Amino acid sequence: MKHFLPFFILVITIASCRGSRSATYNDERDLSSLINRLNKKGADDKIIADLQQVYNNAYTSSMQRLNNYSYDPAPNKWDKIIPELEGLHRMYETISQSAYAVRLLKPDNVYPRLMATKDSAAADYYQFANEQMNLQTRENYKEAYYAFQRSQQLVPNYRDAKQLQKEAFDRSIVNVLINQIQYDQVGMGNSWGWNPYSNRDRQYQLNIIRDLGGQNSTTNPARFFDEMQLRNMGAGPDLVVDLVWRNLRFDQPRDQTRSYNRSKQIETGKDTAGKPIYTTVNATVHVTKRILNGDADMNIIVTDAVSRSQVKWDQVPSEYRYVFEFATFTGDRRALDNNDITLINRSDNQRIPTKEEAMAEMMQRIHSNIVSRIRNTVSW
């Protein structure tokens, strides 16, 4: 059984590399500038003195840092030592652009040392990864996975690190049971149709499992099942995900009314001179806005199936807003515009969405959020 306990992951990031890189960045930039000036102006005494000072100071400081880093514990120390050596190597390459500067400074070519250091670092990460594998918990498999990966970054195709990295991934795979959606309250009245246990909830459950990758997920060390699938396999879950609607609130449909006037001049004839005669016509539009509001919170509860300890509890809010407008009018129809006509032509018998339909839209709004939160909980 894989255990889900708090742990500190061996973080292999480029942040440490950036720290060492920035320590020599200004020196490298100054060297490059001085070498360019030397190539243009020749053996200028001021340039030579500056060049010697910049390189000697940079080299001395870098060697001191390397000495300090050597006392740090392995394998973490390599993420400081290697960038430092890479900085020295870049300085060597910069100086090598000028034959005169090479003769003058006699820069240290650290490339052989850099390659040997990478090999030592790869060996240390490889050993650390194997030690983590022997501890046989999911957290340690995770650390082993990234340590094997680091070995290969340092030395491509290092020993059997690629194969062992896959083994670490495979050993950490967990079976995740996604339970059918539940409700903590259903007493929302019978005047508006409601069936909380319709087949739609079963479909939502299957859609979530599908979008998580189901039994064939390759991006995360997890496989996702419903209860029947696990039972057919004769397997049990490592993690259980419960999806529970809470704080369900549906207002009864309500109407809001408003009225507004329309006025328009229309041609009603011509005078004896043939000029158009205009008459002002008026109408009043009476608009009814039918409103339906709903709110709920989806609770995502992830539990360790063996220890019964809670791994995660998230709450994702969702809402439903339905608005339908229709209208009647009094007065002269000729005063109305196209928008008025559209509202008037709408039937006041438009069917109100059911609670099932409202819940379906609320679920659709947060589906990707639910999938993402479950995936993040089981992923690395």
C-alpha positions in Angstrom: 0.0 0.0 0.0 1.3 3.4 -0.9 1.3 5.9 2.0 0.3 9.6 1.7 2.2 11.4 4.4 3.7 14.9 4.4 7.2 14.9 3.0 9.9 17.2 1.7 10.6 16.6 -1.9 14.1 16.8 -3.3 13.6 19.9 -5.4 15.8 19.9 -8.4 15.3 23.3 -9.9 17.2 25.8 -11.9 16.9 28.3 -9.1 20.1 27.2 -7.6 21.7 27.4 -11.0 20.5 30.9 -11.4 22.1 31.9 -8.1 25.5 30.7 -9.1 25.0 32.1 -12.6 24.3 35.6 -11.4 27.4 35.5 -9.2 29.7 35.6 -12.3 27.4 37.3 -14.8 28.9 40.8 -14.3 32.4 39.4 -14.6 31.6 37.5 -17.8 30.0 40.6 -19.3 33.0 42.8 -18.3 35.4 40.2 -19.7 33.5 40.1 -23.0 33.6 43.9 -23.2 37.3 44.1 -22.5 38.1 41.4 -25.0 36.2 43.3 -27.7 38.1 46.5 -26.9 41.4 44.6 -26.9 40.7 43.1 -30.3 39.9 46.6 -31.7 42.5 48.7 -30.0 45.3 46.2 -29.5 47.6 46.1 -26.4 46.3 49.1 -24.5 47.9 49.3 -21.0 44.6 50.3 -19.4 42.7 47.5 -21.1 45.3 45.0 -20.1 45.3 46.1 -16.5 41.5 46.0 -16.3 41.4 42.6 -18.0 43.9 41.1 -15.6 42.1 42.5 -12.6 38.6 41.3 -13.7 39.7 37.8 -14.6 41.9 37.3 -11.6 39.2 38.5 -9.2 36.5 36.5 -10.9 38.6 33.4 -10.9 39.7 33.7 -7.3 36.1 34.3 -6.1 34.8 31.4 -8.1 37.4 29.0 -6.8 36.6 30.1 -3.2 32.9 29.4 -3.8 33.7 26.0 -5.3 35.7 25.2 -2.2 32.8 26.2 0.0 30.3 24.3 -2.0 32.4 21.1 -1.7 31.4 20.8 2.0 27.7 20.8 1.2 25.9 17.4 1.3 25.5 15.4 -1.9 23.8 15.4 -4.2 22.4 18.9 -3.7 25.9 20.5 -3.8 26.3 19.6 -7.5 23.5 22.1 -8.4 25.9 24.9 -7.1 29.2 23.4 -8.2 28.2 22.7 -11.8 26.9 26.2 -12.6 30.0 27.7 -11.1 32.3 25.6 -13.3 30.1 26.4 -16.3 30.6 30.1 -15.6 34.4 29.5 -15.5 34.2 27.7 -18.7 32.3 30.5 -20.4 35.0 32.9 -19.2 37.6 30.7 -20.7 35.8 30.6 -24.0 35.4 34.4 -24.0 39.1 34.9 -23.4 39.9 32.4 -26.1 38.5 34.8 -28.7 41.8 36.7 -28.4 45.1 34.9 -28.8 46.8 37.9 -27.0 44.4 37.6 -24.0 45.1 33.8 -23.8 48.9 34.5 -23.6 48.4 37.3 -21.2 46.0 35.6 -18.7 46.7 31.9 -19.2 43.1 31.1 -18.3 42.3 27.8 -16.6 40.5 25.4 -18.9 38.0 23.8 -16.5 36.1 21.8 -19.2 37.7 18.4 -18.3 36.9 19.1 -14.6 33.3 20.2 -15.6 32.7 16.9 -17.4 34.2 14.8 -14.6 32.0 16.7 -12.1 28.9 16.1 -14.1 29.7 12.4 -14.1 30.2 12.4 -10.3 27.0 14.3 -9.9 25.1 11.8 -12.1 26.5 9.0 -10.0 25.4 10.7 -6.7 21.9 11.3 -8.0 21.7 7.8 -9.3 22.8 6.4 -5.9 20.4 8.7 -4.1 17.5 7.6 -6.3 18.2 3.9 -5.6 18.2 4.6 -1.9 14.8 6.3 -2.3 13.5 3.3 -4.2 14.5 1.0 -1.4 12.2 2.9 1.0 9.2 1.8 -1.0 6.8 4.7 -0.3 5.1 6.8 -3.0 6.8 9.9 -1.8 10.2 8.2 -2.1 9.4 6.8 -5.5 8.7 10.4 -6.5 12.0 11.6 -5.2 13.7 8.7 -7.0 11.9 9.6 -10.2 13.3 13.1 -10.3 16.8 12.0 -9.1 17.0 9.5 -12.0 15.8 12.3 -14.3 18.6 14.6 -13.0 21.2 11.9 -13.6 20.2 11.8 -17.3 20.2 15.5 -17.6 23.8 15.6 -16.4 25.0 12.6 -18.4 22.7 11.6 -21.3 21.7 7.9 -21.2 23.4 7.4 -17.8 23.6 3.7 -17.0 20.0 2.3 -16.6 18.6 5.5 -15.1 15.9 5.9 -17.8 14.6 2.4 -17.1 14.7 2.9 -13.4 12.9 6.2 -13.7 10.0 4.5 -15.4 10.0 1.8 -12.7 9.8 4.6 -10.0 6.9 6.1 -11.9 5.1 2.7 -12.2 5.6 1.8 -8.6 4.0 5.0 -7.4 0.8 4.6 -9.4 -2.3 4.7 -7.3 -5.8 3.6 -7.9 -8.2 6.5 -7.5 -11.9 5.8 -6.9 -14.2 8.5 -8.1 -17.5 8.1 -6.4 -20.9 9.2 -7.8 -22.0 12.7 -7.0 -23.8 13.1 -3.7 -26.1 15.7 -2.2 -26.1 16.9 1.4 -29.7 18.2 1.1 -32.6 17.6 -1.2 -35.5 19.3 0.6 -35.9 22.1 -1.8 -39.7 21.9 -2.3 -41.7 20.0 -4.8 -43.3 22.8 -6.7 -40.5 22.8 -9.1 -39.4 19.5 -10.6 -36.3 17.9 -8.9 -34.7 14.5 -9.2 -31.2 14.6 -7.6 -30.4 11.0 -8.4 -31.0 11.0 -12.1 -28.9 9.2 -14.5 -27.2 12.5 -15.4 -25.1 12.2 -12.2 -23.8 8.9 -13.4 -22.8 10.5 -16.7 -21.0 13.4 -14.9 -19.0 10.8 -12.9 -18.0 9.0 -16.1 -17.1 12.2 -17.8 -14.8 13.2 -14.9 -13.1 9.8 -15.0 -12.7 10.0 -18.7 -11.1 13.5 -18.6 -8.7 12.4 -15.9 -7.4 9.7 -18.2 -9.3 6.8 -16.7 -7.4 3.5 -16.5 -4.9 4.6 -19.2 -3.6 7.8 -17.7 0.0 8.4 -18.7 0.6 12.0 -17.5 0.1 11.2 -13.8 1.1 8.2 -11.6 -2.6 7.5 -11.1 -5.4 5.4 -12.6 -9.0 6.5 -12.2 -12.0 4.2 -11.7 -15.6 3.9 -10.6 -16.6 1.3 -8.0 -17.7 -1.2 -10.5 -14.5 -1.1 -12.5 -12.4 -1.7 -9.4 -14.6 -4.5 -8.3 -14.3 -6.2 -11.7 -10.5 -5.9 -11.4 -10.6 -7.4 -7.9 -8.7 -4.3 -6.8 -9.2 -1.8 -4.1 -8.6 2.0 -4.1 -5.7 3.8 -2.7 -7.5 7.2 -2.8 -11.2 7.9 -2.7 -12.7 11.0 -4.2 -16.2 12.1 -3.0 -18.0 14.8 -4.9 -20.7 16.4 -2.7 -23.0 19.2 -3.6 -23.6 21.4 -0.5 -25.4 24.7 0.2 -27.8 24.1 -2.6 -30.2 27.0 -3.0 -32.8 27.6 -5.7 -35.1 30.5 -5.7 -38.6 30.0 -7.0 -39.0 31.6 -10.5 -40.1 35.2 -10.1 -41.2 38.0 -12.4 -40.1 41.5 -12.7 -42.1 44.0 -14.7 -41.3 47.3 -16.3 -42.9 49.6 -18.9 -41.5 52.1 -21.3 -43.0 54.4 -24.0 -42.3 54.5 -27.7 -43.0 57.5 -29.9 -42.5 57.8 -33.6 -43.4 60.1 -36.5 -44.8 58.3 -39.5 -45.9 59.5 -42.8 -49.7 59.4 -43.1 -50.3 61.2 -46.4 -49.4 64.2 -48.6 -50.7 67.7 -48.7 -51.9 69.5 -51.9 -48.4 70.4 -52.7 -47.3 66.8 -52.5 -45.3 67.2 -49.3 -45.5 64.3 -46.8 -47.7 64.7 -43.8 -46.4 63.2 -40.5 -48.4 62.0 -37.6 -47.0 61.1 -34.2 -47.9 57.6 -33.0 -47.4 56.2 -29.4 -47.2 52.9 -27.7 -46.4 51.5 -24.3 -44.4 48.3 -24.0 -45.0 46.2 -20.9 -42.0 43.9 -20.3 -41.9 40.9 -18.0 -38.5 39.5 -17.0 -38.7 36.0 -15.6 -35.8 35.2 -13.4 -34.5 32.0 -11.9 -31.4 31.8 -9.7 -29.5 28.9 -8.2 -26.2 28.5 -6.2 -24.3 25.5 -4.8 -20.8 24.5 -3.7 -19.2 21.4 -5.0 -17.0 19.8 -2.3 -14.1 17.7 -3.5 -13.0 15.4 -0.7 -10.0 13.1 -1.2 -9.4 10.4 1.4 -6.6 7.8 1.9 -8.5 4.5 1.6 -6.4 2.7 4.2 -5.6 5.3 6.9 -9.0 7.1 6.3 -7.1 10.3 6.7 -8.2 13.3 4.6 -5.7 14.2 1.9 -7.6 17.2 0.4 -10.8 19.1 0.8 -11.7 21.7 -1.8 -14.8 23.7 -2.4 -15.8 25.0 -5.8 -18.7 27.3 -6.0 -21.1 27.3 -9.0 -24.2 29.3 -9.9 -27.1 29.3 -12.3 -28.8 32.3 -13.8 -31.8 32.1 -16.1 -33.5 35.2 -17.5 -36.3 35.2 -20.0 -38.1 38.4 -21.2 -41.4 38.7 -23.0 -43.7 41.7 -23.5 -47.2 43.0 -24.4 -48.0 46.5 -25.7 -50.8 49.0 -25.8 -51.2 51.8 -28.3 -50.2 52.0 -31.9 -48.0 49.1 -33.1 -46.4 51.3 -35.7 -44.5 53.1 -32.9 -42.6 49.9 -32.0 -39.0 49.0 -33.1 -37.7 45.6 -34.1 -36.5 44.8 -30.5 -40.0 45.5 -29.2 -41.5 43.3 -31.8 -39.1 40.4 -30.9 -40.1 40.6 -27.2 -43.8 40.8 -28.0 -43.7 37.8 -30.3 -42.2 35.6 -27.5 -44.6 33.3 -25.8 -45.4 33.9 -22.2 -45.7 30.2 -21.8 -42.0 29.5 -22.2 -41.1 26.4 -20.2 -39.1 27.1 -17.1 -35.9 25.0 -16.8 -36.1 22.2 -14.3 -33.7 21.9 -11.4 -32.1 19.0 -13.1 -31.3 21.2 -16.1 -30.1 24.0 -13.8 -27.8 21.5 -12.0 -26.5 20.2 -15.3 -25.4 23.7 -16.3 -23.9 24.4 -12.9 -21.9 21.1 -13.2 -20.8 22.0 -16.7 -19.4 25.4 -15.4 -17.1 23.7 -12.9 -16.3 20.4 -14.7 -12.8 21.4 -15.8 -12.1 22.9 -12.4 -13.0 19.6 -10.7 -10.9 17.6 -13.0 -7.9 19.9 -12.5 -8.1 19.8 -8.7 -8.3 16.0 -8.6 -5.4 15.7 -11.1 -3.3 18.2 -9.1 -3.9 16.2 -5.9 -2.6 13.0 -7.3 0.1 14.4 -9.6 3.7 15.2 -9.0 
